[in-house]
Amino acid sequence: MGGYGDVQMLNEDGTRMDGRRPDELRKIEIEAGVVPVADGSARVQWGSNLAIAAVYGPMEAHPRKISRQDRCVLDVRYNMAPFSVTDRIRPGFNRRSREIGKVTANALESVVQLELYPRSKIRVEIEILTAEAGTRCCGITAAAVALADAGIPMRDLLVSVASGKINDTVVLDLDKPEDNYGQADLPVGILPNSGELAFLQMDGDLSVEEYDLAMVYNMKATKEIHELQKAALAARYENRGEQ
Ligand code: ADP
C-alpha cells in the first residue's frame, strides 16, 4: 500500500489494468481434498495466488500449556513458500506470517464449534505457493473449505475477501500493482450465511461512503466465493461416494 494516488491504474472506460470492472473479482478456482494424508484439505487458486490448506485433528492438545478445559484450540500456521514471490523469501516464520496466522485463527474461531472438543486441538496449515496480493484472503478461504472437508462441525463457512481504493476509486480484490500503488485495502472475513464479520483489517484511509461501498463489494463477492466453496465440497462428497 504505497498510497501513490498519482499512478494511473484505471483506463478511460473505468476498467482496471487487467480489464476488470471495479466490482469484479480475479478468477477463483476451489478444489477440496487435495492432500491425501490430511483429514481435510483444499486448494484455492485466486488470480495468481495459490494456497493449499491442510487440516489435521481434532487431536489431544500438545503441549499441555495450550490445552483448554472447555474447548478445542486452533493451531494455525500461515507460510509463504520461498519461491512464492520473485525475491526469494527466507524460509521460516516472520512477523508478518505470525500476524496473518493469528488473524486467521481468530477468524476461524468464529465458525468452528470449538466447545465440542475440550482439551483438543485442530492443526490448520496454510501454505502459499504463489503470492500476488491477497494471500491472507486466499488462505482463509481455503482453510474454511479444508475444515469442512475434515468434517469439523461449523456454524457457517467463512469467506475472506478484500476491497480497496485506487485512483480515488473503490475497487474489489486488489492485485499486486493495485496493492503496491493503491490508497487503501480492506480485507475482511465474512460468514456467508449470516453476513456476520469475523475479522476486518484496514490499511490506508477510506471515507465513510467509500467504506460502505467497499463493504457492498465485499458482501457481493462473499456470495460468489461461497458458491465456489459449496461446489468444491459437493464435488468432493460425490467423488468419495464413488470410491
Ligand atoms: P496479503 O498477501 O494478504 O495481501 P500483504 O499485504 O502483507 O498480505 O502482502 C501483499 C503481497 O506482497 C503478498 O501477497 C506478496 O505478493 C507480497 N509480499 C509479502 N511479503 C513479501 C516478502 N517478504 N517478499 C516479497 N513479497 C512479499
Residues whose N, C-alpha, C, O or C-beta is under 5 A from the ligand:
A	BS01	ADP	V85 D87 I89 A131 E132 A133 G134 T135 R136 C137
